[in-house]
Amino acid sequence: MARTNGLKSSYFHHTGDSSSDSTSDMGWIAPLFYTAMKCRHHRMRLQAIRLIESTLHKEGIWDGNIAAIVARKAMALEEREFYDDLKAADEEFDLLSVPTVQELLLPVPPAEHRLKEAKVILPDGPSGRIILKCGFGTKFLPGSSTAIQYDDLAQTWSELVG
């Protein structure tokens, strides 16, 4: 361990000028958000969302709070009442635990419930509204679309009017 720390300190010698410090690390908000939006296994999606929510911070252009809010709404729109009987114990799992076989064998929502596309329009400022435009259906079975907005101050979603 001491050898590793010595290598690290000699390789990453700090000059005292922090204005040039940068990182190329992708972070974990983006892959967790992608998992929450694309994965159809309820438990895995929920775990990805809860991991984002566990430390709400920013990574480059990614805002953990916005990512978690949008992913939770997308999950709710897709799953609708599909897992209503699970909701009571839904959030009662260790955040770092692996999903059980029973959780992975649960059926996934039908294809017509799935988001075919999702477009997120970010607010102009810290207290603006997030807009989520969604299209449902499949390549072979066109579905419906909706546009909703999230009011950060009221912490509520509503239909987008106009």
Buried (B, 14 or more C-beta within 10 A) or exposed (E): EEEEEEEEEEEEEEEEEEEEEEEEEEBBBBEBBEBBBEBBBBBBBBBBBBBBBEEBEEBEEBBBBBBBBBBBBBBEBBBEEBBEEBEEEEEEBEEEEEBEEEBEEBEBBEBEBBBBEBEBBEBEEEEBBBBBBBBBBEEEEEBEEEBBBBEBEEEEBEEBEE
